[in-house]
Amino acid sequence: MTNSLTITDNRTGKTYELPIVDGTIRALDLRQIKADAEDFGLMTHDPGFNNTSSCRSAITYIDGDAGILRYRGYPIEQLADSSSYLETAYLILNGELPTKPQLDGWVHEITHRTMVHENIKKLMDGFHFDAHPMGMLISTLSAMSTFYPQAKNIKDPATRRLQIARLIAKVTTISAYAYRKRMGLPYVYPDNSLSYTGNFLKMMFQKADPYQPDPIMEKALDVLFILHADHEQNCGTNAMRSVGSSNVDPYSAMAAAAAALYGPLHGGANEQVLRMLQEIGSASNVSDYIRRVKNREVLLMGFGHRVYKNYDPRAAIVKKLAYDVFEVVGRNPMIDIALELEKIALEDEYFVSRKLYPNVDFYTGIIYQAMKFPVDMFPVLFAIPRTVGWLAQWDEMHNDKETSIARPRQIYTGYDARDFVPVEKRG
């Protein structure tokens, strides 16, 4: 067998030949390697899935060393430049770009499903006035499963597709309502005459006067949504697949994915970048901050990535996008600090040798702040576009014959068997 791995167990002297398929070996093939007949068999230990494939997927391709990101084979740069979010969403879900009639039908379906049940508003009214928007989004997503009980029929492809359309459409409405609840403002109903991002901006920011979204802001948000639509098997997507593997409805699974995104190590990273830039205060203070980073006194946020060991391709797009937004709202002074920080870091051997390049979070927070989004809406702005990625991965999982309920093993480190001692006899 040429595509195989030969392992010699030095404990027993036995040799095993394991097939290599797609650059991997199956973890269960290691189970046959035993020290003796009583041995459970060899396992792999990989906290955080640093080198473990948990599924097969045809959706997103990443080459971290080369800085490549593709959805269904299409480079992210081309999609950001030429596509729209809903067209990209169709691509991610279906595997191919839509024809004109297909795209028109898809846009119409999503646009006319943005309205939420009136009782959703009542549910959201129950949150405290200062509840975090992401907490409201997660809770409301979970509650939506009670509004659509048929969603639990996850074995039916047509039912799955209906829930996918509903979630993509309604996540913008719920997110805007969460913001307006936080601000003490009345809810704004969806406007079917507007684009996906234009409607979201109106639901967010309309006051007493009629609101018409600025086309540059609308396009900028659309591009940001494309960049965040999917990103392979990250923490949130893994949560979507793991929880979804129990055959729970997609609303509950997506609530779990959004909860994973809520964490500061995942969806909260751009907020941390913004706070770092605010702490630096001025471009003249960047050199001193870099010195403190090297001395391990502070962290450099927005640099480095678990996957990318090169310049994150999304970061370059976002950097250019920032200037388009500044033409409308004025230059955010944070950009000067960010540019100086990037310049020094990319010329410093300390960061270059560690392959610490700007990631997508480095500039997105600056843009969102310039667009008047409050900081606590940042993870929500991540969750909205990632909805299609989560749902595409979830749907793909249910079409995969290899799928089984997620149930990892563990290395037990506790006590061996011991006898119970009555409380009066315990020292």
Residue pairs with C-beta under 8 A, 6 or more apart in sequence:
1 17
1 19
3 19
3 20
3 21
4 17
4 18
4 19
4 20
5 17
5 18
5 20
5 25
6 15
6 16
6 17
6 18
7 15
7 16
7 17
7 18
7 33
8 14
8 15
8 16
9 15
9 16
9 33
9 35
11 35
12 34
12 35
12 36
14 33
16 32
16 33
18 25
18 26
18 29
18 30
19 25
19 26
19 29
22 56
24 53
27 43
27 44
27 52
30 41
30 42
30 43
30 44
31 40
31 41
31 42
31 43
32 41
33 41
33 42
34 40
34 41
34 42
43 409
43 411
44 52
45 411
46 52
49 233
49 238
54 233
54 238
54 241
54 406
55 233
55 241
55 397
55 400
55 402
55 403
56 400
56 402
57 232
57 233
57 393
57 396
58 72
58 95
58 396
59 71
59 72
59 92
59 230
59 232
59 389
59 392
59 393
59 396
60 69
60 70
60 71
60 72
60 92
60 230
60 231
60 232
60 389
61 68
61 69
61 70
61 73
61 232
62 68
62 69
62 70
62 231
62 232
62 307
62 308
64 305
64 307
64 308
64 309
64 310
65 309
65 310
66 310
67 308
67 310
67 311
67 312
67 313
67 357
68 75
68 313
69 75
69 76
69 231
69 313
69 314
70 76
71 79
71 88
71 91
71 92
71 229
71 230
72 91
72 92
72 95
72 96
74 91
74 97
75 313
76 226
76 227
76 313
76 314
76 317
77 313
77 317
79 88
79 91
79 226
80 223
80 226
80 227
80 317
83 91
83 97
83 226
84 195
84 196
84 222
84 226
85 196
85 197
85 222
85 225
85 226
85 229
85 385
86 103
86 106
86 107
86 110
86 196
87 97
87 98
87 103
88 226
88 229
88 388
89 106
89 110
89 168
89 229
89 388
90 97
90 98
90 102
90 103
90 106
91 97
91 98
92 229
92 230
92 388
92 389
92 392
93 164
93 388
93 391
93 392
93 395
98 106
107 196
109 165
109 169
110 165
110 168
110 169
110 196
111 169
111 192
111 196
111 199
112 169
112 192
113 165
113 166
113 169
113 170
114 169
114 170
114 172
114 173
114 190
114 192
114 199
115 170
115 173
115 189
115 190
116 170
116 173
116 174
116 177
117 147
119 147
120 140
120 143
120 144
120 147
120 174
120 177
121 177
121 187
123 140
123 143
124 136
124 140
124 174
124 177
124 178
124 181
125 181
127 135
127 136
127 139
127 181
129 181
129 182
129 184
130 182
131 181
131 182
132 182
132 376
133 175
133 178
133 179
133 182
133 376
133 377
133 380
134 178
134 258
134 261
134 262
134 267
134 376
134 379
134 380
134 383
135 262
136 174
136 177
136 178
136 181
136 182
137 171
137 174
137 175
137 178
137 258
137 380
137 383
138 255
138 258
138 259
138 262
139 255
140 174
140 178
141 167
141 171
141 174
141 251
141 254
141 255
141 258
142 251
142 252
142 255
143 251
144 167
144 170
144 251
145 151
145 152
145 249
145 251
145 252
148 163
148 166
148 249
148 251
150 159
151 159
151 163
151 249
151 250
151 251
152 248
152 249
153 159
154 160
154 244
154 247
154 248
154 249
154 250
154 398
155 247
155 398
160 250
160 395
160 398
161 395
163 249
163 250
163 251
164 250
164 391
164 395
167 250
167 251
167 254
167 387
167 391
168 387
168 388
168 391
171 383
171 384
171 387
172 190
172 196
172 199
172 200
172 203
172 384
173 190
173 203
175 200
175 377
175 380
175 381
175 383
175 384
176 187
176 188
176 200
176 203
176 204
177 187
177 203
178 380
179 204
179 374
179 377
179 380
180 186
180 187
180 188
180 203
180 204
181 187
182 374
182 376
185 207
187 203
188 202
188 203
188 204
188 206
189 203
190 199
190 203
191 198
191 199
191 202
191 203
192 199
194 202
194 213
195 218
195 222
196 222
196 225
197 213
197 218
197 219
197 221
197 222
197 225
198 213
198 218
200 221
200 384
201 211
201 213
201 217
201 218
201 221
202 211
202 212
202 213
204 373
205 211
205 372
214 328
216 324
216 325
216 327
216 328
217 325
217 328
217 329
217 371
219 324
220 321
220 324
220 325
220 367
220 371
221 371
223 317
223 321
224 318
224 321
224 364
224 367
224 381
224 385
225 384
225 385
226 385
227 314
227 317
227 318
227 360
227 385
228 360
228 382
228 385
228 386
229 385
229 386
229 388
229 389
230 237
230 386
230 388
230 389
230 392
230 393
231 237
231 386
231 389
232 307
233 241
234 266
235 260
235 261
235 263
235 265
235 266
236 257
236 258
236 260
236 261
236 266
236 267
236 386
236 390
237 257
237 389
237 390
237 393
238 260
239 256
239 257
239 259
239 260
240 253
240 254
240 256
240 257
240 390
240 393
240 394
241 393
241 394
241 397
241 406
242 256
242 406
243 252
243 253
243 256
243 257
244 250
244 253
244 394
244 397
244 398
245 397
245 403
245 404
245 405
245 406
246 405
246 406
247 405
250 391
250 394
253 390
253 394
254 387
254 390
254 391
254 394
257 386
257 390
258 383
260 266
261 267
261 379
261 382
261 383
261 386
262 268
262 379
264 271
264 272
267 378
267 379
267 382
267 383
268 378
268 379
269 301
269 302
269 359
269 361
270 302
270 361
270 362
270 364
270 365
270 368
270 378
270 382
271 365
271 375
271 376
271 378
271 379
272 301
272 302
272 361
273 301
273 302
273 361
273 362
273 365
273 366
274 334
274 365
274 366
274 369
274 375
275 301
276 298
276 299
276 300
276 301
276 302
277 334
277 337
277 338
277 341
277 365
277 366
278 334
279 289
279 298
280 286
280 289
280 337
280 341
281 337
282 337
283 336
283 337
283 339
283 340
285 337
286 337
286 340
286 341
286 344
287 344
289 298
289 341
290 300
290 341
290 344
290 345
290 348
292 298
293 299
293 300
294 350
300 345
300 351
300 356
301 361
301 362
302 358
302 359
302 361
302 362
302 363
303 345
303 351
303 356
303 357
303 358
303 359
303 362
304 354
304 355
304 356
304 357
304 359
305 312
305 357
305 359
308 357
308 359
309 355
309 357
310 355
310 357
311 357
311 358
312 357
312 358
312 359
312 360
314 359
314 360
315 357
315 358
315 359
315 360
315 362
315 363
318 360
318 362
318 363
318 364
318 367
319 358
319 363
321 363
321 367
322 332
322 335
322 363
322 366
322 367
322 370
325 367
325 370
325 371
326 332
326 335
326 370
329 370
329 371
329 372
330 370
332 366
332 367
332 369
332 370
334 366
334 369
335 366
338 362
338 363
338 366
342 358
342 362
345 351
345 356
345 358
346 352
346 357
364 378
365 375
365 378
368 377
368 378
368 381
369 375
373 381
397 403
